[in-house]
Amino acid sequence: VSARRVLGYSLFGQADYAAAVKALDEAIAMDKDPAENAYAMFIRHFGRIRLGQPDRQVATAWGYWPEKPWLQAIGRFLAGQIDEDVFEQVAREAKTPK
């Protein structure tokens, strides 16, 4: 986990959403593997919502995770692309990572 990502999570927890979004943007940009950025993108999404800023990145990011149906479901649910029933079905079927 990158230091920028941890900083972004911490700032979000302190309700400093602008700084959190900035730190998470930097962490996402530095990481070469989009699958490693899933939760950073989700927290960034909520930070932007808190700031009243539209976030389009999470709406397309789920395509980065073809082998991770749980991450896909979270991204698609946050983007409004699947409803709660579908999300809950994926949650029931998802395998716990080892």
C-alpha positions as CSV (number, residue, x, y, z in Angstrom):
1,V,0.0,0.0,0.0
2,S,1.4,3.3,-1.0
3,A,1.9,6.1,1.5
4,R,-0.2,8.4,-0.6
5,R,-3.1,6.0,-0.5
6,V,-2.8,5.6,3.3
7,L,-2.7,9.4,3.6
8,G,-5.8,9.7,1.4
9,Y,-7.7,7.2,3.6
10,S,-6.6,9.1,6.7
11,L,-7.6,12.5,5.3
12,F,-11.0,11.1,4.3
13,G,-11.5,9.8,7.8
14,Q,-10.8,13.3,9.1
15,A,-13.4,14.7,6.7
16,D,-10.7,16.6,4.7
17,Y,-12.3,15.5,1.4
18,A,-10.4,17.9,-0.9
19,A,-7.0,16.8,0.4
20,A,-8.1,13.1,0.4
21,V,-9.2,13.3,-3.2
22,K,-5.9,14.9,-4.1
23,A,-3.8,12.3,-2.3
24,L,-5.9,9.4,-3.7
25,D,-5.6,10.9,-7.3
26,E,-1.8,10.9,-6.8
27,A,-1.8,7.4,-5.5
28,I,-3.9,6.1,-8.3
29,A,-1.7,7.8,-10.9
30,M,1.5,6.4,-9.4
31,D,0.3,2.8,-9.3
32,K,0.8,0.7,-12.4
33,D,-1.8,-1.9,-11.6
34,P,-5.4,-0.7,-11.7
35,A,-6.6,-3.7,-9.6
36,E,-4.5,-2.4,-6.7
37,N,-6.4,0.9,-6.9
38,A,-9.9,-0.4,-6.5
39,Y,-10.5,0.7,-2.9
40,A,-8.7,4.0,-3.4
41,M,-11.0,4.7,-6.3
42,F,-14.0,3.9,-4.2
43,I,-13.0,6.2,-1.3
44,R,-12.0,8.9,-3.8
45,H,-15.5,8.5,-5.3
46,F,-17.1,9.2,-1.9
47,G,-14.8,12.1,-1.3
48,R,-15.8,13.7,-4.6
49,I,-19.5,13.1,-3.8
50,R,-18.9,14.9,-0.4
51,L,-17.4,17.8,-2.4
52,G,-20.3,17.9,-4.8
53,Q,-18.1,16.9,-7.7
54,P,-19.1,14.4,-10.3
55,D,-16.9,11.3,-10.5
56,R,-16.9,9.4,-13.8
57,Q,-13.8,7.3,-13.1
58,V,-15.5,4.7,-11.0
59,A,-18.1,4.2,-13.7
60,T,-15.6,2.7,-16.1
61,A,-12.9,1.4,-13.7
62,W,-14.7,-1.8,-13.0
63,G,-13.4,-3.0,-16.4
64,Y,-9.9,-3.1,-14.9
65,W,-10.8,-6.0,-12.7
66,P,-12.0,-8.8,-15.0
67,E,-10.8,-11.5,-12.6
68,K,-12.3,-9.9,-9.6
69,P,-16.1,-10.0,-9.7
70,W,-16.5,-8.6,-6.2
71,L,-14.5,-5.4,-7.1
72,Q,-16.5,-5.2,-10.4
73,A,-19.8,-5.4,-8.4
74,I,-18.7,-2.7,-6.0
75,G,-17.7,-0.3,-8.8
76,R,-20.8,-1.0,-10.9
77,F,-23.0,-0.6,-7.8
78,L,-21.4,2.7,-6.9
79,A,-21.8,3.9,-10.5
80,G,-25.5,3.0,-10.5
81,Q,-25.0,0.3,-13.1
82,I,-26.4,-2.6,-11.1
83,D,-29.1,-2.5,-8.4
84,E,-28.9,-3.7,-4.9
85,D,-30.4,-7.1,-5.6
86,V,-27.7,-7.9,-8.2
87,F,-25.0,-6.5,-5.9
88,E,-26.2,-8.8,-3.0
89,Q,-26.3,-11.8,-5.4
90,V,-22.6,-11.2,-6.3
91,A,-21.8,-10.8,-2.6
92,R,-23.3,-14.2,-1.9
93,E,-21.4,-15.8,-4.7
94,A,-18.1,-14.1,-4.3
95,K,-15.2,-16.2,-3.1
96,T,-13.2,-15.0,-0.2
97,P,-9.7,-14.1,-1.2
98,K,-6.9,-16.1,0.4
